[in-house]
Amino acid sequence: MNWELFFKALEKIGSRYFLVALTAFVIFYIVFKQKWFHQKIQQKFPKTKDYLREFGYSLTTMIIFSLIIVLLNSPAIGPHTTRYKDISDWGWLYYFSAFPIMFFMHDAYFYGMHRLMHHPSVFKYIHLVHHQSTNPSPWAAYAFHPLEAIIEQGIVVIFYFTIPIHITHLAIFFLFSIIYNVYGHLGYELYPKGFNKTIIGRWINTSVNHNQHHQYFKGNYGLYTLIWDRIFGTVRPDYDQQFESVTNRK
């Protein structure tokens, strides 16, 4: 066990989570809690026990994520991955092109495995922990059952064995990922009125969209986009109405 790599990975993963989730929590749940209450999707707040549960499971998730990173970089597995250290090996054009590729791969992977975890035969054993947050807060971003944490980190395994991954690709990509993940669990809508019906906005996942998924358990399975939900017909029929209702509040 490479403990130095483990703690380094845990530090990076944990610092991203705490920086983004804590900032969002302080702004929306403490400082501007009353001033911006009209933007709160569900007009109530979780209880302290909910925050503690979300936080506790998130800690477990970060430990599991770090262990998988150690495993992928172990002497037995590391040499067989597509990870590289010198940007010149693939050039700057590929370096920047990799980010939209990773975005598309993660978005597709998440939708598929998310729908699978909602199958009745596995839901209560794996995904129910995350759905205990029926009115999620920023701390719910990583609140997974240990088995789900392994599945969630599966995208990193795919990255490591499919496309060339520079040492900084994951750090930058997953900083973006946790920011959007926290926004999805924020409990507040930040996009403006009418965004859901714009040419771009109808394909983008919103906090309202994912909040509905937590509240009702069915439909709205996407992560960053609604592409797969729209292709497979899993956008909730009341999504647009709910988005308009929230963004029309004064």
N, C-alpha and C positions, 0 to 999 in steps of 0.2 A: 504494500500500500504506500503510495507516494503522498505522504501527509502534507508536504510542502505544496504540492500542486492542488491537493484537496482544499486546503485553507485559502490558497490564492483564488481558486475558482469560487469558493463560498463567499469570499470577500467581494469579488466582482459581482456575482449574482445578487448577493444580499444588499450591496450598496445601491445597485440599480433599483431594486424593489423598495427599499426604505426611502431613498431619495424621492422617487416618484409618488409612491403611495402616501408617505407622510406629508409631503407637500400638498397633495390633493386633499387629504383628510383635514389638515389644518385650515386650508383656505375655505373649503366647502362645508365642513362639519363643525368648525369652531368660529373662525373669524367672521365669515359672511353667511353663517348658518341661517339667520333670520332675514337678512337683506335679500338673499337670492333664493329664498324658500319657494317662490313661485316657479322656479326652474327645477325643483325637486320632482322627479318623475312620479314616484309614489309619495304622497303627501304625509309621510311619517318617516321616522328615523329608526334604524335598527337599535336593539338593546345592547348594553355593554357586553353581555354574554355572547352576542353575535360577533362583535368585534374581536373578542378574545378567541373565539373558536376559529374565525378566519385567520387571525394572526398565527395561532398555533399550528394549523395545518400548513400555512405558508412556510413556516420555518422548516417543517418536515420536507416539504417540496424542494426547498432550496438545498437541503442536505442531499437529497436524492439526485437532483440535477448535478450537483458537484461530484458525487460519486461516479456518475455516468461519464462526466468529462475525464476523470482520472482513468477510468476503464478504457475509454477511447484513445487515450494518450499513453497507455501502458506499452511496455516493450513488445508484448505479444500481439497487440492490435495496431498500435500507432504507425508502424512502418507500412501497413497495408491500406491506410486511409489516403484520401486525396488532399490532405492538409499540406500547405506549403508556407515557407517563411519569407521568401524573397519576392517582392512584388514584381521585380524584373523577370521572374520565371514565366509569368503569364502576361505581364504588361498592365499599364494603367487602364487601357480600354476594357479589358476583361474584368479588372478589379471593380470598376464602377458598374459594369454590365451585370455582375453577379448579384447585386442587390435586388433588382426587379425580378431576377430569376428566383432568388430565395423567397421573395415576397409571394410570388405566384405559387411556388411549391408549398410553402407553409400554409397559405390560405386554402389550397386544395386539400392538403393533408388534414388540417384541422376540421374542415367540414366533414370529410369522410369518417374520421375516427370519432368525431362528436356525435354524428348520427348513429354510428354503431354503438356507442356507449348508452344511447337512449333506447336500445332494444330491451324489451322487458326482461329478457333472460340475464342481462348483465347490469342493468341500470342500478339496482339497489345495492349491488356489491361494489361498484366502482364509482359511478357518477353522482350518486345520491348525496354524498358528502358535500360536493360543490353546490348542489341544489338546496341544501339546508339554508343557504342565503337566498331566501325568496325576495328579499329587499336588500340587494348587495351594497357593500361599501367598497372603497378603494382597497381595503385589506383583503378582499375576496379574490383578488387577481390570481394568486397562487394557492388558494385554499382547495387543495385536491387531496383525495384519498391517495395513499402511497402508490397503489397500482395505476391510478390515473396519472400521477406525476411521471411514472416511467413511460406511459404511453405518450404524454405530452412531450417528453424529451426525445421521443422517437424521431422527431424531425431533425434533430441534431445528428443522430446516427445516419439518417438518410443523406444529410448534407455531406457528412464525412466520407461517404462511400459512393457519391454520385458526381458531384461537381467539385472542381478545385476550390478549396477554402483557405484563404489567407488567415493568419493569426488574428487579424483585426476584424474580419468579416462578421464573426459571431458577436463580438462585443458591440459593434455599431448596430447590427441588425436587431439584436435583442434589447438594446436600449430603446429603439423605436417600438419594438414589440411590447415591452412592458408599459410604455407610455400609452399605447392604444388599448392595451388590456385594462389598465387602470381607468381610462376614460370609459371603456365599455361597462365597467362595474361601478362607475362614479355615482350613479343614482341621480345625476343631473344631466340635462341636455345642453350641449354647448353649441351645436350647429344652429344657424338661424332659421327663422320661420320660412317654410317653403323649400328648404334645402332638399328634403326627401323626394321632391318631384322635379328637380333640375336634371339636366342631361347627365351630369356627373353624380349628383347626390343620390339618385335612385339606385346606384350601384355600390354606394358606400355604406358600410355598417355604422350604425349610430348607437348612442347610449340607450335611447328609447327602445330600439330594436332588441338589444341584448337584455335590457331590463325586462321586457316582455317575456323573453325566454326563461328568465329566472322566476318570474311571477307565475307563468302558466305551464312551464315545462315542455311545451310542444311548439315546434316551428322556430324560425329565426336561428339557424344553427351556425351561421357564418362567423368569421373572425374579423378580418379587415374589410371584406367586401360582402355584397349581397349577390355576387355573380352566381354562385352555386345554388343559393336559395331560390333565385329567380329561375334558373335553368330547370331545377327539379321541383319547383312549385311548393317550396316550404316556407315562403314568407307568410307570416300570419296575415289573414285578410283584414284585420283591424289595425295593422301597423300604421298606415298613413293617417288614419283617424286619430290614433293615439299621439303620433308625432305632432299633428296639428293642434291637438288639445293642449299638449304641454307647452308648445312654443307660442301659443296664443294667450297664455296666462299673463296677467299684469300684476 
